[in-house]
Amino acid sequence: MQKNYLILAHKNPLQLSRMIERLDDGASKFFIHLDAKTPIEPFAACLEGAHIRFIEPRERCVWGDFSIVQATIRLMEAASNEQGLFILMSGQDYPIQSQGYINDFLEHNKEFDFIEIEPLEEKWKPKMVKDKLEHYHILHSEERGHSNCYAPFAHCSVFQKVRTLMHLLKGRLSVKNFKLLCSLPKRIAPFERQYAGSQFWAFSERTFYAVLNYIREHKAALEGYYKYTSSPDEIYFHSVLMHLQQGNHPEIQIAPSLTYVDWERKGVQLPVLFRADDIAQLSNQPNKLFARKFDTEVDTEILDKLDYLNKNGK
């Protein structure tokens, strides 16, 4: 089975090269979107071959912003002449199973699409749901988390108006963005119900092209709404997929994500950045093929341990 890995990367060229080397079984292709803020030369120097492609144009990816959705769509378009399975990953993922295990697992489950997905209202608390559905996500800068969600000024309560004006007076909200909020209408979602989950997925060929064609056909409406949604990469593809499944594509079968991420550990920044001490946790995930996240600037030993286990058997 051909596998097409769609990779969102922004740092650590040698780590990315190592990940691709472990995944390269001779039947895989790698499409890489490198954040436009990151120089491409160090990556191109260590990643070569007809099966590896750095895509253009590149997006300046900002945490929580629509730019990440746009980068993902660019990856999908770049791979749109391919066949097989399409797997979205980050440059800080790494396989936690051997290549043989990965291939066998995917072959025995080829009828499924893998994604974490649940109704939006069950994923987050009511305030966050309201922010995502009804309010406009406004970036104050490209700094991570430097943003807020605001109600459209002409369609909100006195309390919301006072909050927006306070942000304006304190200098958090720019005059330009305040004028934008004054002109924006009440938000109307493109779907009756929306769904959410982790941004990473693996789609069968049939589902991949169904999703991509829907995005192409409804580009303006989808972008017009989701460009003002906070963390839309955790909603956009999920909502499109469920809309298709509940409509003209009942054959879509959904299984849990193939990527293991730990959002539960206490007292650390989340998601967990895995280190050498986490090898037992990672080696005990039989239904997961990959994990995130890793950073060789912090810990390389964990990758060495995973490689050793996957080479010599667990």
N, C-alpha and C positions, 0 to 999 in steps of 0.2 A: 504494500500500500504506500503510495506517495504521500508524504507529509509536507505541508507547507507551513513553516513557522513564521508568523508575523510578529516581529519583535520591536517593542518600544524601548529605546535605549537612550541614556543621557550621560553615562559615566563609565569609568573602568573598562577601557578597551581590552585589556588582557583577560579580564574576567569574562567579558562577552565572548571573546575568542575561545576560551576554555569551555564555556557552556555549549557553543556551537560544535566544537570538536567532539564533545561527549554525545551530542544528539545526531551527529552526521553518520548515517548508516549507509550512505550511497543511494538512498531512495528519498532523500529529503532536500528541500530547497528552503533558503532563508532570506526573508525580506526584512530589511532593517530600516526603521525610521529613527534617525538620530536627531534629537532635539536641536533646533536651529541655533540655540545658544551655545552649543558645544562644537568645538573644532572637529572636523571630520578626519583630518590627516592621521592622527594616531590610530584611529579605528581602521582606516583603509590600509594602513601599513601592516596590520597583523591579521586582516581578514580578506582573503583573496580567493577567487575561484568562480567558475561559471554558475555554481549553485548558490552563490551569495550575492545579494544585490542591495546596495544602499539606494533608497528611493529618494526622488526629488519630485516636487519641492518639499521642503521641510517646514514644519510648524515650530513656532516658539511655544513650547508646552509650559503651561502654568498650572500648578496644582489646583484641582477643583474646578477647572475651567473647561469650556467647550473645545479648546484647542486640542485636548487629548482625544476627544471624539473625532475631531477632524484628522488628526494624525492616524488614528485607527482606520478611518475610511480611506485615507490615502494608501495605507498598507493593503487594504482589501482590493482597491482598484489596481494596484501594482501586481497583485497575484491573480487577477481576474481571468487570465488565460490558462490557469493551471487546473489540474484534476486532483482528486484525492481528498485528504483531510486537511482542514485549515485550523491552525492552533495559534491563538493570541497569547503572547508571553511578554514579560518585561525583561530587560537586560540584567536584572538582579534575581532572576529565577535560576534554578538549577535542577537537573534530573535527580530524583531520589530513588529511582529504580534502574536496573540494567537496561541496555538497549533491547536485549531479547525480551525482557519482561514488558517493556513499553510496546514493542511491536505485537506481541501475543495479545496483550490486553486490548489494544486498539482493534486488532483483527476480530477478536471475539465480541466486541461491542460496537461494531461499525454502524449499527442501525441507530445509535444514540447521538444526541448532541449534548455536550457537557457544559453546564453553566450553573452557577449558584443563582437561584431565582425564587422570589416570593413577592406577594403583593406589597406595594410600597408602604401601606398602612401597617403592615406587620413587621417591616424591616426597621423602622425608626419611630421615635416618640412623636406625638402629635404636633409639637411645635416645629420639629424638623420637617415633618411631612408637609405642614402648611407652608413653610418656607420654600420647599421644593416645588409644590404645586401652584401656589398662588402668588408668591413674591418673586421679585427680580434679583438675581444674583449679580452684584456689582463688584468688580475688582477695583481695589484702591491702588494696587501695584502688583508686580510679579512675585513679590515675596510670598512664601507659602502661608496660607491662612489669612492674608491681609485683604479681607473682603467682608461684605455683609449682604444680607438679604433684606430687601425693602419692598413694602407694598407700593403699588402704583399710586402716586400722590393724589390723583383725582378720584381714586376709587378705594379709599381707605378710611379708617376710623380717625377720630381726633387724636387718640393715643399714638397711632402710627405716624400721623403727620408731625406731632411734637417730637417723636423719636428721630424722624428724618431731619427735621430742622435742627435739632440738637447736634446731630452728626455733622451737618453743614456748618453750624456756628463754631464747632470745635475743630474744624478743618479736616475731619476724617473723610467726609464726603465732599468731593470737588464740586464746584459750581457747574461744571460741564455735566457731571453725572446727575446733579440735582435737576437741571433742566431736562435731561433725558427722562428721569422719573416722572416729571410733570407732564411729559408728552406721551408716555407709554400707556396703552389701554389695559383693561382688566385682562389677566392671562386666561387663555383658552387652550386647554391641553389637546394634543392631536389624537389622544386615545381616551376612551371612556374610563378605563382603568389602567394604571401603570404598575410596573414591576421593577424590582431592584435586586442587586446582589453584587458580588465581586466583579470587577471589570473584565476578568480574563475568562476566555471560553475556548471551546474546540467544537467546530461545526463540520458536519458531513458536507460533502460536495453539494448535494441537493439543497440543504438548508442554507449553506453559505451563499449560493447564488439567489435563492429566494429572498434572503435578507438584503443582499446587495442591490438587487433589482428594485425592491421596495424603497430602499434609501434613495436610489437614483430617481425614481418616479415621484417621490414626495420630498425631495431635497429642500425646497424652499420652506414648506410648512414645518418640517422637522427642525431645520436649523433656526427658523424664526422663533420657535419655542425653546428649544434646548440650549441655545446660546446664552440664555438668561437663567438657566437652572444650575444650582450648585451641584458639583460632582456629577455631571450628566453622564459620564462614562459608566456609572453604576446604575443607570436607569435606561438610557437610550436604546441599546441593543436588546436589553431584556424586554422592554415594552414592544419593540418591533417584533421580536420573536414570538411573544405570546399573542400579539395581534394576528400574526400569520397562522399560528397553530389553531386559534379559535375561529379562524376564518376559512381561507381556501387551502390550508395545509395541515389538516388533522393528522397527517402521517408523521409529523414531527414528534419525536420521542425524547424527552429531556431527562438527563441523568446529572448527578452532582458534579461540580467542577473537578477537574483533574489536578488542580493546583492547591496544595496545602498551605494555608496561611494561619498563623496563630494570633488571634485578636483577644485572647482570654487572659493571658498572663498578667499578673498584678505587678505594679511597681516599676514597669519599664515602658519606654516609648513603643507604641503600637503602630503597625504590626511588629511582632518580635523580629529582631535581627538575629538570625541563627548563628551560633558559635559552636565550637568543638564539643562543649558539654551537652549540646542538644542532639547528639547523634542517635541516642536511643529513641527519642521522641520522633525523629524523622524516619528512622528505619522501621517504625511500627505503623506505617500508613499504607496498607496493602491496596487500597482503592485510589490512591493518589500517585501520580506519575512525576510531578514536579512540586517544588516548594519555593516560596519566597518569604522573606527576602534575605539575601546574602550580600556581603560587602568585603572584598578582599583587602580593602584598606583597613579593615577592623580585624578580620579573622580569615585566614586562608586554610587553617587546619581542618575546618569542618568540610571543605570541599575535598581535601585529601582523604578524609575518612569515608566520605560518601563514595568516592572513586574506588577506594580499596574494597569496600563492601560489595559494590556493584560488579567489580571484577572477579572477586573471589567467592561470592555468594554470601547470603546473610545467614 
